[in-house]
Amino acid sequence: MAFAGAGEADGGRALVIADSREIRVWRTHGSLRPTPGPLLWPVGGGRDVRVSRDGRTVAVACADGVLRRWDLSDPVRPVPLPRLDAGRKNLVSVSVSREGSLIATGDGTDGAGAAVVWARRADGRYAHTDTVPFPGRRVTEAALAPDGRRLAIGLDDGSLWMCALDRRGICRTRTEAEHAGNFAAGMAYSPDGSLLAEASSGGALLLRDPLTGTVLLTLEHPTPLQSLAWSPDGATLITGADAGGTAHAWRFPLPVLLGHTGAVTDVATHDGRGFAATASTDGTVRLWDVSVPERPKQAGRLEHSGGVSAVAFDPAGRRLATGTADGQVRLWDVTRPARPRLLDQVEGHDEDVTALAFAPHGTRLASASYDDHTFLWDVRPDATLLRRADLTTPSTAGVSDVAFGLGGRLVATAESDGKVRVWDGDGHPPRRDGHPTRRLPMREVPLHELPAHEGIATTVAFAGPRSGLLASGGQDGAVQLWRVDQRRALREPRKLPEPPRRHTRYVTRVTFAADGRTLLSAAEDGTAALWNVIDPYRPVVRVTLRAPGESFTGAAPTEGGRRVLTASGSVVRLWSADATAAAARTCATSGAPLTREGWRRRLPDFDYRKPCD
């Protein structure tokens, strides 16, 4: 059975239902039961239904290989339109471009599948313009992009093909997209063309890149899916399940930043501007407006020639530093996110740039790399970068992270020998009284070497622009805290009691919220913890975020730690760490107040409070 909705001139609604018995218009009356309307086709055999954007034309793909159409300008008196027949045997899907200039159908004939395209001529009639054959296979779905420039075709072997169409609807090139395993039982582009949704016969909703078909996000479903449809405004996606006749409504936009086609390597946020930046192996950095967390949206895109491995905002949020897999460091003006401007580019390192950090005053930048070097750069008034110092220890074999502390007076590095090293942030050795000497053209010497972790020290962060609280994370899954003397930087930092371990695999990120009182740690095991460190001698986990099966490669807090961004694969999730907001959202979607048991199941990391009062 297939169905689609259409508007009526009197403000009511019409529903076209096609099944094995008949194709009929049904009238809907608010919450009342629909009543049968005109019979469109008495034989049935309808496999898929689409209604034009204006609600006036319905097209039905039929099992006899014919595409039947009706004019529903007056749903009480539908008018048959010329049927479209390209000599196929078993049409299983139909799709219409936004303006109705193209129609595509899928032929599910065993061993002789094909996608068929019709184009509207100047006289309003449709002409068959192309057939895309798939010998030995059958087509399960065919979906046109709203602008009619791309056609996605799903086959019974689970493969997905993307056709680039010219203005006449002819497939000029076709490429195979990422294979997701099961065949597409339903498929449609979002109304704005930004996503391709696929209902998998295996029971998952896949969101794909609209151009390449790369899977951006997989949303699991307990039973196989058989259909899907977008609402006209793109705010809701309805999926129909095979078992039990159930349907689910997915609200968009999701609290997920979608768009990267490669693994996300780093995440940075700037609370003051409400922006986030994500770096990826796909050669892009994407800027996101997360000022309205419920509706995150992409605000800009920075193109690179290769993979991007690190990203950092300057204190004002107007400039962005990016580091690449081939060792380059770039400085961008992102005052206007939609039109980022490259300010400078330097060949800094011989291997991946692993981390970037700005000093609190914004005139100095640090870059770390697997090539064993940490460089300090002066950000000059003309927005160019000049290398100031090389913070390198011969015994190390790679630097994983770098951070500024004490107003930029100190630099901390997390290194492969398990140590956290603390350096003079001015890039030249201090005198014994703590005051800097003149700059020397030589490698610097660390002020302190802190034995921090078994294995690699993977990440490091200071609690704030002028704070002496230092945190580190390592391959051993531990988080360590240190107290640096704010007046006497040469005094050995004090190691604080180790917090209870919350991660089972190595910690990929430690970073502090803007208030300096909340520490975020994220790990390869798909867990992230928010620690209250008001008393750093007794840190307390406030919230634990869990994403089973994921591996966090980056994380960053925003809104003072009330929300968290985590990266895993090509997906960046936006979490709420606010118990009140989580309860309100659950109340709004659960349909009934949460019991104590329901609270424990849904919000296991929050103390129970009676919700929904």
N, C-alpha and C positions, 0 to 999 in steps of 0.2 A: 504494500500500500504506500502511496505517496500523497502528499498534500501541500497546498500553498495558499496563502491568504491574499485577498484582493480588496480594494476599497470600493465603496458604493457611492453613488451620487447623493443619496439621502443621508450620508454620514454613518451608515451602518457598515457592516463588514460581510464579506463573502468568503467562503472557504471552498476551495476546489479539492475534492478527494477523488483519487484514481486508485482502483483496486482491480482484482481479477474479475469482478462482476460488472462494473460500470464506471463511468466517469461522470460526476455530478457536482453541481454547485449547491452548497449549503449556506443558508442564511444564519448568521449569529446575532444574538440579541443580548448583549451584555453578559450577565451571569446565567441567563436561561439556556436551556438545552438547544443546540442548533436544530433548525428545521430544514427538511429537504427542499431544494430549489430545482431549477431546470436540469433535466438530464442532457448531458452533452454527448455521451456515446454509450449505447446500450450494451456493447459487447465486453467492455472492460479492457484488460490487458495493459493498463497504464502502469509504467514502471517508475517514472519520475515526472515531477511537475514544477514548472517555474512560471512566475507571474512577472510581467514587465514592471519597471520601476514606477510607472504611473498607475499601476494596478488595472490597466484596461485591456491587457492581452495576456492570455494564458497559453502556454505551450506544454504538451504532454508527450513524453517519449513512450512509444507503445511497443509491445512485444512482437508485433507483426512487422517491425522495421520502419514504421511510418511515424513522422512527427506531426501531430494534430494540433491545430490552433483555433482559438475562438476569440472574438472581440467581446469583452465583458464591460463595455461602456455602460450598458444597461444589463446588470446581472440577471434581471428577470427575463430578459429576452436576448440571450447570447446569440451572436452571429458567427457561423462557421467561417473561417478564413482558409485560403488555399493550403492544403496539406503539403508537407515537404517529404519527398521520397527520393532517396539516392540509391535505391536498390539494395538496402541492407536488410538483415533478417531479424534482428533482435535488439532494439534500442533499449538501453538500460539507464541512460542519464541524459539530461538536457541542461544547457547553461546559456544565459543571454547576457551580452555586454550591457554596460550601464545605459547607453542610449539606444539599445536595440539594433545597432548596426550589424552585429554578428550573432549567430546562433551556432552552438556546437552541440553535437550529440555523441554518445559513446555506443558502439555496437558490441554487445556481449556474446556474439556467436562463438561457440567453441572452435578454436583453431583458426578463426578468421576475424579476429577483433580489429576494430578500426575506430578512429575518431573522424567525424564528418563535420565540415564547416560550411555554413551558408552565410552569404553577405547580402545585405539589403541594397537593391538597385535604386536608381533615381526615381522610378515609378512606384516605389514602396514595396515591390515584390522581392522575394528572396531567390537567389540563385546559388546552386551548389558550386563552391569554389575550390574545395580541397578535400581529399581523403588521406588520412595518415594511417597506413596499414601496419598491423602487428601480426604477421603470419605466425601460426602455431600458438597464439595466445588470444585471450579475450579481454576486452576493455571492461572495467568495472565502474569507472567514473571518468568524467571529463568536465573540467571547470575553466571558464573563461575569466580572465582578469577584467575588472570593470571597464578599463580603457580599451579592451579588445586587442591588446598587443601581445598577450601571452596566453597559452593554453596548457593547462596541466592535465596529464592523462595517466590514470592509474590502471594497472594491469593485474590479472588474476595471480601472477607469480609474485606479487608484492612490490614490483618495480614501479617507479614513477618517472615519467618523461615530461620534460618542459619544452614546449614549442614556442619559438619566437615568430610571431605572425606579422606579415606586412599589412598594409591598409586594406587589402582585398581579402584578408583572412587566409592567406596561403602560408603554410608552415615552411619558413626558409631554413631554419636550423632547429634541430632537436637534440637535447642532451639528457642523459640519465641523471636523475637526482639521487640523493642519499637514500639507500634502501633501509626501510624501517621494519622489515620482517613480514608483516601481514598485509593483505591487500586492502585498498581503500574502499570502504563500503559507502562513504559519503565524502564529498569534497566541495569546498566553495571558498572563493576569495572574500575577504571582508569588504564592505561597501567602499571603503577608501583605498582598497588595494594594498594595504600595508602588511597583510597576513594572508597566508593560504592555510585554511583549516582542513584537516583530514580526520574523518571518523574511521578508525582502524577496526577491521574485523576481529582483531585480537583483543579489543577492549581498551584502547587508549585513544585519547584525543591528541593529535599532533598539530602543533603550530609550526609552519614552515616559512622560510624566506620566500617572498613572492616572486623573486627573479630566478633564484637558483634551486629552490626546493629543499634547501638544507634544513634539517630539523632544528628548530630553535628551542622548542620546549615540548616535553611529553607530559601529559596529564593523565594519570592512570584512571581507569574505570573498571569496576568489578566484573562487568559482563561485556560481551562483544557488542559493538555499536553497528548500526545499520544505516544511519542517516544523520544529516545535520543541516541547519539553516541559520543564517544571520538575520537579525532584525534590521530593518531599513537604516537605522541610525548607527548600526555597528556596536551598540552598547550591550547586546545580548546575543549569545550563540546557543542555540537549542540543539541538543543531541538526542537521538532516539536509540534506545537499546533493544537488542534482539530478545532478551529474556524478560518476560513479565510486562512488556509493553510500556516500560517506563521512559520518561524524558527528563533531561536535566538542563537547567538554565545556567550558563556560565556568564558572569558579569564582566564586562570589559570597560576600561583597561584593567588587566590583572596587576597585582602588586609585583610586577616583574618587568625588568628592563630588557626588551627583546630587540634584536637587530644584528648582533655580532654573529658571524658565521664561523669564527674560530674561537679557541679557548680564551677566556678572559684571564689576563695575567695580573692585573692590578686595579684597584678601586681607590678613588680619592673623593672627598667631599669638602664643600665649603658652606658652612651653616649660614654665614652672613648673606650670601646670595641665593641660597637654596638650590645649589647646583651640585651635581656629581659628575665625575669623569671616569670612564672605564677604558682600559687598554686591552688590546687583543692581538693574538697571533694572526688575525685576518688583515693586519696592516692598517687598522683604524683606531683612533681614539674617539669615543662618542661622548658628547656632552648632554646631560639630562637635566631637565627642570623637575626637581622633586619637592618644590615648595608646597605643592598640594599632593601629599603622599598617596592619596587615593587615586590620583590621576597623573602618574608620572608620564612625561613625554620627552621625546628626543628634541634637543634644542640646537645641536650642531654636530659636525663631524670633521675630524682632522685626518687627512690622508697621509699615509707613509708608504714608502716603497717596499717595506718588509714588516715583519712582526714587531709589535710594540710591547715592551716588557715592563715599563714603569711609568708612573704619572704622578704629578704633584701640583697642587695649586699654590700660588704665592699667598702671603697673608691677606692681601686685599681681594683676592679672588679674581683679579683682572688678567693675570698671566698664568700660563700653564707650562710646566716643563714636562717633556716626554723623553723617554729613553728607549732605544731600539735594540733588537736582537743582534744587530751588527755593531753595537757600541756607540752609536751617535747619541748626542744630547741636543735637543731642540727646545727653543723658547718661543712661546706663542702668545699673542695678544688675543684674549677671549672675552674682551669687554662686550663685543657683540657676538654671542655664541654661534649665531647662524652664519657669520662671516669671520671665522678665525683668521688671523694673519700671522704668518711665520716671521719672527723677529730675528732669530739667529740660529745657526746650526753648526755644531763643532764635532769633529771626529775625536771623541773622547777616549774610548776604550777599545780593547782588542776582542772582547767578548760581550755577552749580554750585559746590558745595564740592569742591575737587579733592583735598585731602589734610587729614589730621588727625594731630596728634602730641602726646603727653603729655611733660612734663618728667620727668626721672628721679625727682623727689620726689613727683610725682603731683598737685601742687596747682596746676599750670598746664597749660593746653591751648592749642595753636595750631591755627588753621584757615586754609586757603588757598583761594583761589577764582579763577575766571576773571574776576571783577569787578575785578581788579587789587589786591585787598586781602588782607593777611594779618593776622588779628586774634589777639591774645593774650587769653586768658580766665583769670581766677582761678577755681579750683574751691574754693568756699567750704566751711566745715565742714558747712553744712546741705545740701551737694551741689547747690547752685545755681551758675550760671555768671554771672560779672560781667566785662564787657569791660574789659580793662586798657589795651590799646594797639593802635594801628593802624600796622603796618609796611608802608608803601606808598611806592613811588617813582613820581613822575609819568610817567617815561619808559616804564614797563612797560605791557604790554597783557594781563596775565593771569599768575597764579602757578600753577605746576603741582605743586609739592611743598614740604613744609616739614619740618624736623627740628631737634631740640634736641641740643646738645652741651655738653661740659665741665660736666656736672652741672646743666644747665639755664641756665648763664651765657650761652650763645650760642644763637641761632636762625639756621639757614641756610634760604634760600628759592631754589628753581629757577624762573627767570622767562623770559618769552616773548622777551626781547631777547638770549637766549643767555648771560646772566650768572647767576652764583650770588652772592647777597648774604648777608652775615653781619651779624647784628643783636645788640644787647644783649638777652639773654633776660629781663631784668627789665622791659623795655619803657620805659626812659628813658635819655637820653644820658649817657655816662660823662664824668667829668672826665679830664683828660689823664693823671692818675696811675692811671687804670683803675678808680677807685672810683665808684660811682653817685652821681648827684645826686638831689635830690628829683624826684618824678614830675611831669611837665609835661603839661597837657591839650592835646597837639598831636601831629601825625604825627611819627614817629620818623625818625632819619637813620641809614642803614646805616653800620656800622663799616668794611666792606670791600665792594668791588664787583669780583668776580673774572670776567674774560673767560674763559668756560669752553667754549662750544660755538658752532659755526656753525649758525644757526637757533635753535630753541627749546631752552632747558635744561629737560629734562622731569622730572628726578628728582634727589633729593639725600638723603644719609644720613651720620650720624656713626657711628664704629665702636663706640661703647659709651657708657655713661652719663657717663664722665669722660674719654673719649678725645679727642685732638685730631686724629685722622685723619678727613678728610672726603672723601666720594666723590660724584661727580655723573655723570649720564648725559644724553645729548642727542639731538636730532633727527638729528644727524650720525652716529649709531651708535657714538660714542666713549664710553669711560668715563675719567673724569679723577680723579686723587687729589691731595689737598692736605694739607699739614701745618700745623695751627694751633698757635701757641705757647700751651701750657697755662698759662703764668705771665703772659704779656703778651698779652692778647687783642687789644690795639690794634696789635700788630705785624702787618704784612702776611703772610697765610698763604703758605707756600711751595708752589709748584706742583711736583709730583713728575713724573718721566718718564711719559709717556702709555703705559699698557699696550697690548699688541698688540690690534688690533680683532678682536672675536669675533662681531660682529653686523653684518648688512648693512642693517638698517632701524633706525628710531629706538628708543632704549632707553626702555622704559616703567617700569622699576623698578630701582633699586639699593638694597640693604639688607644689613645685616650680621647674621650669626648672633650668638647670645647671647655667645659667647666673644670677639667682636671680631676674631678672626683669619681669618674666612672672609667674603668678600664675594660676594653673589649679584647678578648682573645678568641682566635678562630683557628681551626685545625683541619688536617687532612681527613679526619674521621667524620666530617660533616656536622660538627658541633661548634657552637660559638657561645661564649659565656660573657655576661656583663657583670663586672665586679664593682662593688662599692668599696672605694679605697680611701674614704675620708680618714679612716684609721688604717694606714698602710701596714701596721703590725698585725692587724686582724682583718684582712680583706674578706668580704662576704659576697658570695654569688647572689646577685639579684634576679637574674633571668638566665636560663639556658635555652638556646635555640637549637633545634635538631632537624636535620634534613637527611634521613636515612638513605644510604646509597650515594650520597653526594660527597665531594671532596672539596673543601673550601680552599681556593687559591688566593683569595683576597677578601678583605672585609673592611668596613669603615662605618663609624657611627655618625648619625646626624640628629638634629634637633636635641642636642645635649644628651644623647644616649637614649632618647625615647624611641628612636627607630634605628635600624641597622641594615646596611647593605652587605650581602654576601655574594661571592662569585663562585660558581662551580660549572666547569665546562664553558659553554657559550652563554650561560644564563646568569643574570644578576637578580637576586630576589631582594625585595624591600619588606623588611619585617617590622611589625609593631612590637616594641618591648614595654608597652604601657598596659598594665593589667586592666585598668578601667576601660580603655579603648578596646582591648581584646574581649572583655566581657560584653560590652555594648554590641560589638559586631556579632558575637555568638548569639546574643539574645535576638538580634534582628533577623538572623537566618535560621535559628533553631525552631521557631514557632512556639516555644514554651519556655518558661524560666528554667534555668539550670538547677538541677538538684545537686546535692553535695557530691554524689557519685559522678554525675555528668561533668561537674567542674573538674574533678580529679582526672577524668578521662581526657577532657579537651584542653585543660589548662594546668597540667601537672606541676608546673614550676611556680605557680602563684598560690598564696594562702587563700583559703575559701572565704568569700564574702558573698552574702546573698545577693544575687544579681536581679536585674530586670524589675526592680521595684519602681 
